[in-house]
């Protein structure tokens, strides 16, 4: 199903485009499809990626990377999601690149979220914590602040294969925060806590969600 939605997003690429590219397994498959079109059709394509991983992958595929110096608004971009609701609200950041992903989304006039049907939910946050990037010195303040706005469980993300917490590309920590309820103001409330850099809540960013299922690709 990831291949289906990857093929659909690759169809939208035009010669001369400058597009934003997110991070994750679904994005990686989409980049392969885009790279195949670039090679076969001789397209000129520039990309602005949201992480080192995506930048390296784009370079491997022969795509021209404009990171981090490109400053103009992007016509469109795409990214995956850990979870998405019908209002086009999403949770992202399982891979740790939530800050750059959010900056990328904000820069795109049209931002497309690509997922398979397993990521679409009726209630955002069910069995899916919200990643919160935190300045290390503000950890205790942020933990108290998250509890005050309704977080029912907090876990500092630990690194796989290393001792201690995950450190983001900006030298920060990630708290995975579980909320019993997520509303339209939750993203703003999290961002208002001193010590929070940003969160993996994307409310009002996606202009379209492409969903792959056994019956094909649909959108909302």
N, C-alpha and C positions, 0 to 999 in steps of 0.2 A: 504493500500500500504506500510505503514511503516513496518507492520508485514512481508510482502513478502521480503523486502530487509533485514530485521533483520534475517529472517530464512536463507537467502542466506549467510550472513556473518557468522552465527553460524556454517554452514556446513564446513567452512574453518578451524575451530579450531581443532588442533591435540593434542594428549596427550603429555605433557611435554612442551607445548608452553609457552613462555613469550611474552605477547602482550600488545601493547599500547591501551588504551581505552579513548575515548574522552568524551564529555559532551553534554547532550541534550535529547530531547524526543525520537528521533529515536535511539540514542545510548542506552537509557534506555530499550527500547523494545528488542534491540539486546542482551543486557546483560541478560534479562529474558530467551531468547532462548538459550544462551550459558550456563546459569546456569542450565537449564533443561537438556542439554546434559551432563554436568559435573555430575549431580545427577544420571541420568539414566545409564551412561556408565562408571562412576567411573574415569573420566579423572582427571589427575593432571594438573592444569592450574594456572599460575601466571599472574597477570595483573599489569600494571603501569598506573594508572588513571591520568587524567588531572585536576581534581578538587576534593574538599572534597566531593561534592555531589556524584560523580561517585565512589569515594573510599568507601563511606558508602553503596552505593547500591551494590557494588561488595561484600562487607562483608556480607550484608544481604543474598546474594545469595550463599554464601559459597565459593566464589572465593578468592584465596590467593593474598593479596595486597602487592606489593613491592613499596610503596610510602612513603617518597620521596627518600629513600636511594639508590635505584637501579641505577647504573651508566652505565651499558653496553649498547651498541647499541641494538635496538630491531629489530627482523627480520621483523615484520610487526605490523601494528596497524590500527585502524579505528576511524572515527568520522563523525558526520553529518555536515551540512553546512546550512547557511541561504540563500545562493545563489551560483550557480556554472555555469560556462560557458563551452563551448565545448572545449576550450583549457585546461580544467581542472584547471582553475583559480577559486578561491572560496572566498567568504566573510563569515567569521565566527565571533563569539563573541557576539551574541545577548544575550547569557546567562551570559556574563561578565567574562568568563574564557579564553579569547583570548590568553593571554601570555602563560599560561601553555599548552594550546592547540597547540600553535605554537612550543613550546619547544618539546612537544611530537612528533609532525609531523616531526620535524628535526631529531629526534633520530631514526625514523623508516626507515629501508631500503626500505620497501614498505608501502605506506600510502594510505589507501582506504577511499574515501569519500562516504558515503551512504546517499541517498536522495530519495524522491519521485519526480515524474515528475514536480510538481509545482515549484520546486526549480531550475530547469534548464532554463537558459535564453540565449538569443543571445548576449546581451550586459550587462556585469557585472556592477552592481551599479544602475541599473534602479529600482527606488522605493525601494532601499535598501541601507541605509547609511553604511559607513565603520566605525566600532568602532576603536577608537584610545585611547590607555591607556596612561595617562599623569601623570607625577609627579605634585602634586598640586602646588608647588612653580613655576612651569614653565607654568602654564595655559595660561597666556596672550601671552607669546612667542609662544606657540604652536598654539594658535588661529590665530595669525598673520601669522605664517609660513604656516599653512594649506590654508589660503586664498591666499597666494602668489603662491602656487602650483596648484590652481584651485578649491579649495572647494567653493561651492556656498551657502552652508548652514551648520551651526554648532550648535549643541545642546548638552549641558552638560546633561548626562543621570541622571534623577532623580529616586530616589528609590520609589518603590510601598509600601505604608503603612508607610513611614517615611518622615520626613522633610529633605530636602537637597538632595545632589547628591548620586549616587551609589558609594560605596567605594569597590574597588576590594580586593581580598585576599592578595595583596601586599600593600594595603593602598593607592592606586592611584585612580584617577578619570577616567571617560570614556567620551570622546567626540564622538558623532555620527556625522560623517562628510559626507555630500552629495557632490559627484563629478559629473559634467556633462559628464566627460570622464575619463575612467581608462585605462591606458596603461601599458606596461610591466615595465616601470621605476617608476610607482607611489608608489609601496610599498617601494622601496629604498628611494625615495624622502621624504616620510612621516617619515621613520626611521631616516633620516638625520636631522630632526628638533630637536634642543636642547629642552629637556624636554619630548620628546616622549619616552616611554618605548618600545612599539611595536604597531602594528596595526592588524586589523582583515582581512587584505588582505593576501591571501595565493596564491602566484604566483610561480609555479614551485615546489610545495610540493606534490601534489597528483600524485600517479602513476597510479591510476585507480579510476573511478567514477562508482558506482553501482546505477542504477536508477530503481525504482519500478513504474510501471504503471498498468493500468487495463489489459494490455496484458501480464504482467509478469515482469521479471527483465532483464535488459540489461546493458551493460557497454560500456564505452569509455575511 
